[in-house]
């Protein structure tokens, strides 16, 4: 049996509790350290993973550590990434890279040549991967338009809103990156319109909870993104790609495939209730990719440049929604 590559995990909150176990379960990886300032969270996760609690300095100073998974709070992503890349580690960092575009742009030169994977997990969703393969194979002809539906089942607690970066940087940013990945082109124009229809407290905190965005590329491909913080029927995640010869689409996953038919009609099980339930396979595939980058020298599929671009597009969405005007990029 080959020796496992040792990694550290920074952050023991919600995303650390996803990435940490995925790394520990991976056949190529072993989690040696957990870094976290919350004593309760770090004790729990370190015990679960059989890892040692460490400071960031000690973890990065250990030459046995080849990679680091960054799952800390959003406002620490860039600082932790710079420290890890500076220490010569391979990095998997949760999105977004930062909430301040100017700050992220200024740091970009320090990531040149780094083996850095940014956690846009939906690129690794098996359904999205299959759809992209069919598009690439020409099954629907030339791709012309794209529709992305991303509806949360319910709004987050109000306390989350001020530190989230807002709907566009926290939520829509996934769709912006996915649109780029599927279209194969960056947007040249963005128009966004947004409202607060779910929870008036979100508006009081300076954010919106419902949005529609239109992207246009230089070759005039179009993408429509539908976002809401509350669907009322589950975690709605659909992609529809329209081409010159037809359409390719991904449907929502259901809890099970059972259907009940009666005189009252047909009844099916609900769709997946939340992002954890829906996207666990994509997070596992993302960890597979991180291991391939670290162990086998594979080129990162999505890195700092893509994170920087998606952040800029998210800011353009916010500007467009604020001014009710098209933003040209």
ChimeraX attribute file (.defattr): number of C-alpha atoms within 10 A of each C-alpha:
attribute: neighborCount
match mode: 1-to-1
recipient: residues
	/A:1	4
	/A:2	6
	/A:3	9
	/A:4	13
	/A:5	18
	/A:6	19
	/A:7	27
	/A:8	29
	/A:9	30
	/A:10	29
	/A:11	25
	/A:12	28
	/A:13	16
	/A:14	13
	/A:15	16
	/A:16	25
	/A:17	18
	/A:18	16
	/A:19	25
	/A:20	28
	/A:21	15
	/A:22	21
	/A:23	24
	/A:24	19
	/A:25	15
	/A:26	15
	/A:27	15
	/A:28	17
	/A:29	23
	/A:30	21
	/A:31	27
	/A:32	21
	/A:33	25
	/A:34	29
	/A:35	25
	/A:36	24
	/A:37	13
	/A:38	11
	/A:39	10
	/A:40	10
	/A:41	16
	/A:42	23
	/A:43	16
	/A:44	13
	/A:45	24
	/A:46	22
	/A:47	12
	/A:48	13
	/A:49	20
	/A:50	15
	/A:51	20
	/A:52	18
	/A:53	21
	/A:54	20
	/A:55	15
	/A:56	18
	/A:57	12
	/A:58	11
	/A:59	23
	/A:60	24
	/A:61	12
	/A:62	11
	/A:63	11
	/A:64	12
	/A:65	20
	/A:66	20
	/A:67	29
	/A:68	27
	/A:69	29
	/A:70	30
	/A:71	28
	/A:72	22
	/A:73	18
	/A:74	20
	/A:75	16
	/A:76	15
	/A:77	20
	/A:78	21
	/A:79	13
	/A:80	21
	/A:81	23
	/A:82	16
	/A:83	14
	/A:84	25
	/A:85	21
	/A:86	13
	/A:87	16
	/A:88	16
	/A:89	23
	/A:90	24
	/A:91	27
	/A:92	28
	/A:93	25
	/A:94	23
	/A:95	24
	/A:96	25
	/A:97	26
	/A:98	23
	/A:99	24
	/A:100	16
	/A:101	17
	/A:102	11
	/A:103	11
	/A:104	18
	/A:105	16
	/A:106	9
	/A:107	15
	/A:108	13
	/A:109	10
	/A:110	11
	/A:111	16
	/A:112	12
	/A:113	8
	/A:114	18
	/A:115	22
	/A:116	28
	/A:117	26
	/A:118	23
	/A:119	25
	/A:120	25
	/A:121	21
	/A:122	20
	/A:123	23
	/A:124	22
	/A:125	20
	/A:126	14
	/A:127	19
	/A:128	19
	/A:129	15
	/A:130	15
	/A:131	20
	/A:132	17
	/A:133	13
	/A:134	14
	/A:135	21
	/A:136	14
	/A:137	10
	/A:138	13
	/A:139	17
	/A:140	18
	/A:141	16
	/A:142	14
	/A:143	23
	/A:144	17
	/A:145	19
	/A:146	23
	/A:147	19
	/A:148	22
	/A:149	17
	/A:150	21
	/A:151	23
	/A:152	23
	/A:153	19
	/A:154	18
	/A:155	17
	/A:156	14
	/A:157	10
	/A:158	13
	/A:159	11
	/A:160	12
	/A:161	20
	/A:162	12
	/A:163	12
	/A:164	17
	/A:165	18
	/A:166	21
	/A:167	22
	/A:168	27
	/A:169	24
	/A:170	18
	/A:171	21
	/A:172	25
	/A:173	24
	/A:174	23
	/A:175	25
	/A:176	26
	/A:177	23
	/A:178	20
	/A:179	25
	/A:180	18
	/A:181	16
	/A:182	20
	/A:183	21
	/A:184	12
	/A:185	14
	/A:186	20
	/A:187	24
	/A:188	16
	/A:189	19
	/A:190	24
	/A:191	22
	/A:192	25
	/A:193	19
	/A:194	22
	/A:195	14
	/A:196	18
	/A:197	15
	/A:198	17
	/A:199	17
	/A:200	13
	/A:201	15
	/A:202	22
	/A:203	15
	/A:204	11
	/A:205	13
	/A:206	11
	/A:207	21
	/A:208	26
	/A:209	24
	/A:210	18
	/A:211	21
	/A:212	18
	/A:213	21
	/A:214	19
	/A:215	26
	/A:216	19
	/A:217	18
	/A:218	11
	/A:219	11
	/A:220	13
	/A:221	17
	/A:222	20
	/A:223	23
	/A:224	19
	/A:225	20
	/A:226	17
	/A:227	23
	/A:228	26
	/A:229	23
	/A:230	20
	/A:231	16
	/A:232	11
	/A:233	14
	/A:234	19
	/A:235	26
	/A:236	24
	/A:237	18
	/A:238	18
	/A:239	22
	/A:240	17
	/A:241	22
	/A:242	19
	/A:243	17
	/A:244	13
	/A:245	11
	/A:246	12
	/A:247	17
	/A:248	18
	/A:249	17
	/A:250	15
	/A:251	12
	/A:252	17
	/A:253	19
	/A:254	16
	/A:255	14
	/A:256	11
	/A:257	9
	/A:258	10
	/A:259	9
	/A:260	10
	/A:261	10
	/A:262	7
	/A:263	5
	/A:264	7
	/A:265	7
	/A:266	9
	/A:267	11
	/A:268	13
	/A:269	13
	/A:270	15
	/A:271	19
	/A:272	21
	/A:273	18
	/A:274	15
	/A:275	14
	/A:276	15
	/A:277	13
	/A:278	19
	/A:279	17
	/A:280	16
	/A:281	16
	/A:282	21
	/A:283	21
	/A:284	21
	/A:285	19
	/A:286	25
	/A:287	25
	/A:288	19
	/A:289	20
	/A:290	30
	/A:291	23
	/A:292	15
	/A:293	21
	/A:294	23
	/A:295	16
	/A:296	10
	/A:297	11
	/A:298	13
	/A:299	15
	/A:300	18
	/A:301	17
	/A:302	17
	/A:303	21
	/A:304	23
	/A:305	15
	/A:306	18
	/A:307	23
	/A:308	19
	/A:309	19
	/A:310	28
	/A:311	29
	/A:312	22
	/A:313	26
	/A:314	28
	/A:315	19
	/A:316	21
	/A:317	33
	/A:318	24
	/A:319	18
	/A:320	20
	/A:321	22
	/A:322	12
	/A:323	13
	/A:324	14
	/A:325	14
	/A:326	17
	/A:327	20
	/A:328	12
	/A:329	12
